[in-house]
Amino acid sequence: MKRRHFLQSAASSLGAGLIGLPATLSAKTEFQPELPQIIKNIDPHDDAFWKLVRAHFPLTRDRIYLNTAGLGASPHVSISALKNKIDALEEISETGHEHELWLNIKNHASQILGCNPQEVAYTRNTTEGVNIVCNGLPLKRNDEVITSTHEHVGNIIAWLVRQKREGIRMKVFEPSTRSAQENIDRIESLITKKTRVLSLSHITTATGQVLPLKEIGELAKAHNLWYFVDGAQAAGMIPLNVHEIGCHAYATSGHKWLVGPKGTGLLYVKEEMLDTIEAKWVGAYSNGGNFDLITGEVHLNPTAQRYEYGTVSVPLFVGLGAAMEFLLRIGQSNIWRRVHAMGAALSAGLSDLGAEVLSPKHPDEHSAMITFRLKNIDRHKLQSFLSDEFKLRTRGIYEGGLEGIRISLHIYNSFADVAKILEGVKAAKNL
């Protein structure tokens, strides 16, 4: 096999049965009750439908899982696709790299992200996407990068290390939960003639705040700035269209809201930016044509595939493809209405109990992630109480010095789970 031709696999001789998705949504298994053939607008309170969706997940019922923002649970269809692909490939000891399979999975990814398949690169996680963009942009000493105090460490460390190594300058703003316009104003107040990049989360890891990305994109365009979005907490939760957002690059993980295998991620790079965001880590699959050691001839792939390099676990990405197909079948708008409604119910209930809700209240700015704290109760003590007494798997938030508890609600959660959380918080007030 000539490795310079991306994913021209010896496995192509296996036949379609081994190179296609080994598990599909139409295939029945003992774990998988059938979803309706046609899924249109589903009521967020349609318990029968959402219980059917919950049955697709092996996630234990011994506790209530509320940490999708950290790690998502996978449905049986994704797990089966992963396992079946491993078994098929191990029988013949092949990588499974096959061009048509790769494109099929990227087609699902492009539907999730709202872009062209050629603008999608596979990564291991959001952090790898951040590093590709951070280190690929042509920045020089004293160039400024604006970000927020509520970023995940995965969208901070790469920029800080480049600051230390090359002398770029980081500037930060504290996100406002009062209004979207206030955040736009705070960003604009930091822009100078030396500003080159806006690096922001779509939905913040600290409070689940949905930032006004389209308006920020217009601001970036007006000031001729590169615009990168960390979408780890958005893809799979909220309907997406990166073209409408106007960002130049967008990174996400497959293992959170996309409910895919751990060790998978996606990176969107706008077609016009492929030669600007330099591919600094390259290999056989980054290649786009002939190369020659004598003449120095080399050609990078004309698509975002140029950011992919080396042997990867094809079964992991087959599992991600099945997970994305599962979500697309349910419908991104249906998912968003469901989880957004649960987030609103939780936020209102917490406020009624006297908890301090740190997440935005406005429906355009809050998500399915709600962060709160109780007066005079240490967050570690509160988290342990909710875990020990009410079997709630939550996540403590230290980012931005908030010292709160974050609840993440996805399609395997329910309004009954919301009621249980509120019951636990009410009990905790007596500690």
N, C-alpha and C positions, 0 to 999 in steps of 0.2 A: 504493500500500500504506500502511495506517495503521501506523506504526512502534510505536504504543503497544500493539498486540496482538502479543505475543511470537512471533517466528518465523512469522508468517503470510506465507509467501513467494510471490513471483511464480513461483518455481521449481516450485510445486505443479502447474502446468500441464504439466510435463515428463513426468509419468507415473511409475509406480512404479519403472520400470527405472532412472531417474536419481536418485530420492530414497532408494531403499533402499540397503543395503550392497552395493556393486558386486562384492565378492568374498566368497564364503562358504566354509565349511569343507568343503562337499560338492562344490564345484567343483574339478575337476582342472586343474592347470596343469603345465607342464613342470618346475616347481620343486617341486611339492607332492605327494609320495606320500600316498596316503590313509591316514588313521588308522583304526583299527577303528571300526565303527559303534557298538558299545557298549563303553565303557571303564569297568571296575569297579575293583577294587582291584589296582593294579599293583605288583609287587615292585620295590623300589628298585634291585635288582640285575638286573632283566630287561633285559639289554643290547640285545636285539633291539628291544624297544619304544622304549627311550630313544634308540637310534640312529635310529629312524624319526622321532622328535621332532626330533632334531638336524638331520635332512635338510630340515626346514621352514625352516631359517635360512640365509641367504646368508653368514653370518659366515665370514670367511676361516679356513682351516686352516693358514695359514702361521705362525700364532702361537696360543697358548692364551690366550683372553680370560677374565680373572679379575677384572673390575671392574664387574660389574653394579650394585654399590652406588653407582657413579658414573654409569654410563650403560648401559642395557640394549640388547641387540641385538634387532631386530625380526624377526618371521617374515615369510615371503613373503606370507602372506595379508593381513597388515596393510599391508605396503608396496604391494601390488597395489590394495588398497581405497583407499589414499591417492592413488595415481597415477591410478586410474580416475576417482575423484571429481573430481580436478583437471581432467582432460581433459574430462569431461562438463560441468563448470561453465564452463570457459573457452570452450567452443564457443558458449555463449549469454551469457557474461558476466553470470552471476548469482551471488549469495552462496551459495545452497543452503540458506538458513535455512528449515527446515521442521519444524513442531511434532512430527509423528509420528516423524520420524527422530530428533529430539532425545530423545524419550521412549524410543524403542527402545534407544538407546545407554545412557541412564540406567538402564534396566532391567538391562542387563549390569553396570553399575557398582554397582547396589544389591545384586546377587547377590555381587559380589566383597567389598563392604564389610559386608554383613549389616545393611541398613537399608531404608527405604522410598525409592523413586525420587524422591519429592517432597522428600527431605532431602538431595539431592545437587546441588551446583553445579559447573559446569565452570570450571576455572581454567587458567592456563598452566603451573603447577608447584606444588610444595609450598610454596615461599616465598610465592607469592601468597596461598595459603590461610592461612599463618601471619599475614601482614599483615592480612588481612580480620578474623581473630579478634582479634589483638593490638590493633588500632586500633579495633575495633568494641565491645569490652567496656567497660562504664561504670566505668572506674577513675579514682581521684583521687589526689592527692599523698599519698605515704607508704603507699599500698596496696602490699602485698607479692606478688611472683610468685616461686614456687619452681621451679627447674629444675636440671639436672645439668651437670657439667663436661664431659660427653661428647656434648653436643648439636652438631649441624651448625651451621655459621655461619648457615644459612637460618632456624634457629629461635633465633637469639641476637640478631642485629643489630636486628630489628624491636623487640624488647623493650628492648634497650639504648638505642635512639634514643628510644623513648617515655619511658624513665627520664630521659634527658637533657632531653627536651622538657617533660615534665609532672611529674617528680619521683616517679614510682613507684619502688619499691625491689626490686632483684633479689637473691635469695638462692639459693645453690647448694650441692649436696652432691656428693661424689665417689661414683660408683656402686661398690658392693661386688660382687665376683665370687664371694664366698664363699657367700652365701645370699640368696634373695629377701626373706626376712623382715628381713634387715639393711638392705636398701634401704628397705623400708617404715618401719622404725624411724628411719632417717636423715632421711627426708622428714618424718615426724611430729615429730621433734625441732626442726625449723625452723618449724613452724606456730605462729603467734601470733594474737592478736585482730585484727591488721592484715592477715593473709594472705587473699588473695582468689582467687589462681589457682595451679593446678599446670599447668606446661607441660613435657611430657616426651616423649621418643621411645618409640615402641612397641619398636623394635629400634634400639639405639644405633649411630650411624655409626662410632664409634671401635673398638668391639670386637665388634659384632654381638650384644650382650647383649639377650635378651628380658626386658623388665621385667614384673613381675607386675601387669599393667594392671587386671585385675578387682579385685584386692585394694586397689590404689591408688585405684580408683574408689570402693570402699566407704569408704576413708579420707576421700576428698574429700567424699563425701555426708555423712559423720558430722560434718565440720567446715564444711559448707555452702560449699564452694569450687567455683569454676568449674574445669573439668577439660578441658584441651586436649591432644591427642596428635598428634605429628609421626609420620606413618606412612609416610614416604618409603621406609624400608627394610623395610617389612612387606607392604604390599598387593601381591599377586602371588607372594609367597614363602610366607606362612603363612596358614592359614584364618582368616577374620576374622568377627567379629560385634560391631560397634560398640555395638549395644544392650546386649549382655551385658557389654561392657567398662564401660559406664556413663559414658562421656565425653560432654561436651556438644558437642565438635567434633573432627574428625579430618581431617587434610589429607594428601594423598599426590601423587606425581608419576606421570604415565603413562609416563615415559621410563626408568624403572628396572626393577623386577621385574615390572611389568605389560607390558613389552616393546612398548610403544606408541610412536607418533611423538614426537619431541622437540618440546616446546612445548605439552604437554597435562598437565592435572592434575585432581584431584577434591577437592572439599571437602564433607564431611558436616557438617551442623549439625542437631542435634536439634530436632525440630519445636517443642518448647516454648521453645527458645532463639532463635527467629528474630527476635523483637522485642527480645531482650536484646543480641545481637550485632548492632549497628547496621550497616546497609549504607551505608558512607560514600562508596563509588564506585558510582555508579548511572548508568543510561542507559535507552535505549528498551526493552531487554529485561528490565530490572528492574521495569518497570511492570506493575501488576496490574489496571488499570481506567482509567477516564476521568481526565484531568488538565485543568486550566484555569488559564491564567496570570492571568486576571482575578480568579477567586475563590480561587486558591491551592490548589484541590483536587488531590490526588495520592494514589495508592494503590500501595504496593509489592506485588509478587507475593506471594501467601500461602505460597509454597514457597521453597526455597533458591535458586530461580532469581533471586530479588531481588539476589543477589550477582554476577550476570552482567550485563555491560553492553557495548554497542558491537559492531561487526562483528568476528566471529572467523573463523578458517579452518575452515570446515566439513569439508574433506577431512582435516585433522588429527584431528578427533574421530571421523570415520568410520573412520580407521585405528586409533584407540584402541578403538573398538567392536569391530572385527574382532580385534584383539589380545586383548581381554578374552574374547570368544567362544571364541577358540582356547584360552586358559587354562582356561576353564570346561569346555570339552570334555574336556581332559585330566583335570581335577579338581584342586581346590585341595589336597585331602588327599593325593592321589598326588604332587603337586609337592612338598609339604612333606616327606613321608616320603623322597623321593629326595634333595632338597638337604640335609636334615637329616642323613641317613646319610652323605653325602659330607663334610659339615662335621665329623661325629664321627670319621670315618676320618682326615681331615687333622689334626685336633687331636691324636689319639692318635699318629699318625706323627711329628708335630713334637715331641711330648713324648719319644718314644723316641729322637729324634735329639739330645736335649738342648737344644732350642730353648725359649725362655721363651714359653709360650702365654698371651697376655693376655686372651683370651676365656674366659668361664665354661666349666667342664667339665661341670656338671650338665646332663643332657639337656633339662630344662625351661627352661634359661636360655641355652643356646647356640643359634646359628642356622646358616645357611649362610655366614656371614661369620666368618672366623677371623683374628685379628690376633696376630702373634708378632714376636719379635726374637731376634737371635743376640748372645750376649755378645761384646763387643769388636769388633763389626762395625757401622760406621755405616749407618743405614738407607738413605741415598742410595746408598752403595757397594753394599749388598746388593741393592737394587732394580735398579740398573744391571746388576749381574752376572746376576741372574735374567732380565732382559730380553735382554741381549746374548748370553749363552751358552745360555739355555734357552728363549728366545722366550716368556716369560711376561709377560703384561700385568697388573701388580699396581698397588696404590695405596699410597703412603706415608701413614702416619697421624701427624699432629702434634697432633691434638686431645687435650686433656688432658695434653699433654707426654709422650705415650706413646712417640713416636719408633719406631714399629714398621712392619711391612708387613701390609697387609690383603688377604686372599684372599676373593673373592666367587664362590660356586658356584651356577650356575643350571641350568635344564633343558637347556641346550646344552653343559654340561660333563659330565664322566664320571669314573669311578673311575680310568681311565687317566690323566686329567689330574691327579688327586690324586697318583698315583704319580710323575708327571713333576715336580710341585712338590717332593715329598720328595727326589727325585733331585737337583734343583737346590739345595735347602737343604743336603743332605749335602755336595755339592761346595763350596758356599760356605764351609763350616766350615774349609776349608783355605786360605782367602784370607789 
